[in-house]
Amino acid sequence: MADPNFLSSWSPRRRSRWVLYGFLLVAAFYLLLEHTAHTIPFLPFLVFLACPLMHLFMHGGHGHGHHSAPEGTDSRSTPTPKS
């Protein structure tokens, strides 16, 4: 059974974010529908724009740059082989 208070449990920031996404989706749809002759020539540039945007936003969960060394060791030094 669905929770009747489902939407009331959302924070205003989360709700406004979804409203913005919906508005942008509808705006993009009408832009492509009504101005196809103006938007089609720019579609190849969207591929080039998508590459840096995906790189910027999709690498957040990989943990780049958050490597920690054990305490008391220098993470920049290379280990010396024991004789």
C-alpha positions in Angstrom: 0.0 0.0 0.0 1.3 3.4 -0.9 2.3 5.9 1.9 -0.1 8.8 1.8 2.5 11.1 3.4 5.1 10.2 0.8 5.5 13.7 -0.8 5.2 15.5 2.5 8.3 13.7 3.8 10.4 15.2 1.0 12.4 18.3 1.9 11.6 21.5 0.0 15.0 21.5 -1.6 14.4 18.0 -3.0 11.0 18.8 -4.2 12.2 22.0 -5.9 15.0 20.1 -7.6 12.5 17.6 -9.1 10.3 20.5 -10.3 13.3 22.1 -12.0 14.2 18.8 -13.7 10.6 18.5 -15.0 10.6 22.0 -16.2 14.0 21.5 -18.0 12.8 18.3 -19.6 9.6 20.0 -20.9 11.6 23.0 -22.1 14.1 20.8 -24.0 11.2 18.8 -25.5 9.5 21.9 -26.9 12.8 23.4 -28.0 13.6 20.3 -30.1 10.0 20.1 -31.3 9.4 23.7 -32.3 12.9 24.7 -33.4 14.2 21.5 -35.0 15.8 23.4 -37.8 17.8 25.5 -35.4 18.8 22.8 -32.9 19.8 19.9 -35.3 23.1 21.6 -36.4 24.2 21.8 -32.8 23.7 18.2 -31.9 27.3 17.1 -32.8 28.6 19.7 -30.4 26.6 18.2 -27.6 28.7 15.0 -27.9 31.8 17.1 -27.2 30.1 18.9 -24.4 28.9 15.6 -22.9 32.5 14.2 -22.5 33.9 16.8 -20.1 30.5 17.0 -18.2 30.4 13.3 -17.7 34.0 13.3 -16.6 33.4 16.1 -14.2 30.2 14.7 -12.6 30.6 10.9 -12.9 34.0 10.6 -11.2 32.6 11.7 -7.8 32.2 8.2 -6.4 35.6 6.8 -7.3 37.5 8.3 -4.4 40.1 10.0 -6.5 42.5 12.1 -4.4 41.3 10.7 -1.1 44.1 8.1 -0.5 45.3 8.0 3.0 48.5 6.5 4.3 48.9 4.9 7.6 49.8 7.3 10.4 53.5 8.0 10.7 54.4 7.2 7.1 55.0 9.6 4.3 52.7 8.8 1.4 55.0 10.5 -1.1 58.0 8.3 -0.4 58.6 5.0 -2.1 59.3 2.0 0.0 62.9 0.9 0.1 63.6 -2.8 -0.4 64.9 -4.6 2.6 68.2 -6.4 2.3 
